[in-house]
């Protein structure tokens, strides 16, 4: 796994928590595989937070492009990033 800056680690964690951001987007943007995201999360967030995240992500269809509905064409909620 590559060395990431604190800002990059923070962004990876943020993207991993987002429901609509698939692991493929993390691979595309940071060159990091799902197993590496899991390891990064384990090392950089509290143990209970990690457990909650794993429970939340496990089996979530939106976290994998092949499993998500064709109706989902964006990586974030329409109510997110309002200016």
C-alpha positions as CSV (number, residue, x, y, z in Angstrom):
1,X,0.0,0.0,0.0
2,X,1.3,3.4,-1.0
3,X,2.2,6.1,1.5
4,X,-0.5,8.7,1.7
5,X,-0.5,12.3,3.2
6,X,-2.8,13.1,6.1
7,X,-5.1,14.9,3.7
8,X,-5.3,11.9,1.4
9,X,-6.0,9.5,4.3
10,X,-8.7,11.9,5.5
11,X,-10.2,12.0,2.0
12,X,-10.1,8.2,1.6
13,X,-11.8,7.7,5.0
14,X,-14.5,10.3,4.0
15,X,-15.1,8.6,0.6
16,X,-15.2,5.1,2.3
17,X,-17.9,6.3,4.7
18,X,-20.0,7.7,1.9
19,X,-22.7,5.3,0.8
20,X,-22.7,6.1,-2.9
21,X,-18.9,6.1,-3.4
22,X,-17.9,2.7,-4.7
23,X,-14.6,1.1,-3.9
24,X,-13.8,1.3,-7.6
25,X,-13.7,5.2,-7.3
26,X,-11.1,4.9,-4.5
27,X,-9.1,2.6,-6.7
28,X,-9.4,5.0,-9.7
29,X,-8.5,8.1,-7.6
30,X,-5.9,6.7,-5.2
31,X,-4.8,3.3,-6.7
32,X,-6.0,1.6,-3.6
33,X,-7.9,-1.8,-3.5
34,X,-10.8,-2.6,-1.3
35,X,-8.7,-4.8,1.0
36,X,-6.2,-1.8,1.4
37,X,-9.1,0.6,2.2
38,X,-10.2,-1.8,4.9
39,X,-6.6,-2.0,6.3
40,X,-6.3,1.8,6.1
41,X,-9.6,2.3,7.9
42,X,-8.6,-0.2,10.6
43,X,-5.4,1.7,11.3
44,X,-6.7,5.2,11.1
45,X,-10.1,5.2,12.9
46,X,-11.2,4.1,16.3
47,X,-11.9,0.4,16.7
48,X,-15.6,0.9,17.4
49,X,-15.9,3.2,14.4
50,X,-14.2,0.6,12.3
51,X,-16.7,-2.0,13.4
52,X,-19.6,0.3,12.6
53,X,-18.2,1.0,9.2
54,X,-17.6,-2.6,8.4
55,X,-21.2,-3.5,9.5
56,X,-22.5,-0.6,7.4
57,X,-20.5,-1.4,4.2
58,X,-20.8,-5.2,4.3
59,X,-23.2,-6.2,1.6
60,X,-24.0,-2.6,0.6
61,X,-24.8,-2.7,-3.1
62,X,-23.8,0.9,-3.7
63,X,-20.2,0.3,-2.7
64,X,-19.5,-1.9,-5.7
65,X,-20.2,-0.8,-9.3
66,X,-21.2,-4.3,-10.4
67,X,-23.9,-4.6,-7.7
68,X,-25.4,-1.1,-7.8
69,X,-28.5,-0.2,-9.7
70,X,-28.2,1.3,-13.1
71,X,-30.4,4.1,-11.8
72,X,-27.5,5.4,-9.7
73,X,-25.4,7.5,-12.0
74,X,-23.7,9.8,-9.5
75,X,-21.4,9.3,-6.5
76,X,-23.1,11.7,-4.1
77,X,-26.6,12.6,-2.9
78,X,-28.4,15.4,-4.7
79,X,-28.7,17.2,-1.3
80,X,-25.0,17.1,-0.8
81,X,-22.6,19.9,-1.7
82,X,-25.2,22.6,-1.9
83,X,-23.7,26.1,-2.5
